[in-house]
């Protein structure tokens, strides 16, 4: 007899929470802004314009909102949680990068 494979279908009504997707998008935007500002600052040999600081401040606000949205989305029941974890991770990574930049600037690393 041929080895019959049983087809198992799992029907679910789980969806990705919109807050989690927005959290991931904010994390990507924040990390992109940090990468661009860091690259532009290196090109000018450390002479950062005030616009760079303003954009990093905005990226920090985006990251804080992204962490909050990811945490709120994680509390929802019967949802897919991949974008929750991804958004929280990306936003915490962005906050860590901004913290490192501020620490390096304050203590001259």
N, C-alpha and C positions, 0 to 999 in steps of 0.2 A: 504494500500500500504506500502510496505517496504520502509524504509528510504534509498533512494539511495544516496550514497556518490559520489560526483563528483571528478573525478581524475584530479588534476591540475598538469601538468608537466611544469616545468620551465627549459627551455634550456638556458644555458649561456656559454659563452666562457671565463669566468673569471678564472684566475689561481692565484696561490700563486707566488709572485715575488721571484726570486732566491736570490735577495739581502736581502729580509726579512727573508728567511729561514737561510741564512748565519748569519744574525744578531742574530737570536735566538740561533744558534749553538755557536757563539762566547760568548754570554751571559752565556750559560750553562758551557762552558769551563772556563770562568773567575770565575764564582761563585764556580765551583768545585775546581779550584786552590786555591781560597781564603779559602775555607773550609779545604782543605788538609794542607795548610801552617799554618793556625790557630791551627789546631789540633796538628800538629807536634811541634809547638812552645809551646803549653801548656804542651805537654808531656816532654819537656826538661826544664820546669819551667821558660820559658821566655828567654832562651838562643837561639836566632834565628841565624841560619847560614846565611852567605851572599847569598847562593843559594836561600833561602826563599825570600829575598828581591828582587833578580833578577826575580824570578817567579812572584812575585806580580807586579813588574814593567811591565813585559810582559802581565799580566792579565789586567793591567790598559790600555795598548796600545790596547789590544783586545777589551776592553770595549769602548774605544773612537771610534775605527773603527766600532764597532757594532752599536753604537748610530748613527753614520753617515750613515751607510748602511740602518738602519731602517728608518731614516728620508728620505733618497733618495727613498726608496721603497714606502713610504707612499705618495710621490708626484706623483706616477704613476697612471694613470687613469684606471678605469674598472678592478681592481684587488681585490682579497680578502685581507683584511687588518689585519687579526688576528695575523699573524706572525710578521707584522710590529710593532704592539702594544706590543706583547710579547717580541720581541727582544729589543725594546727601554726600556721597563720596566726592563728586566733582566740586561741589561747593565748599566742602571742608578742605579740599586740596587747594582751592583758590584762596581761601582764608589763610591757610598755612603759608602760601607763597607771599601774600601781602604782609603777613606778620614777619616773615623772614626779611622782606625788603625794608620794612620799617626798623627792624632790629639792626640790620646791616647799616642802614643810614644813621641810626642813632649812635652806634658804637664803632663805626668806621671799619667795617669788615671789608 
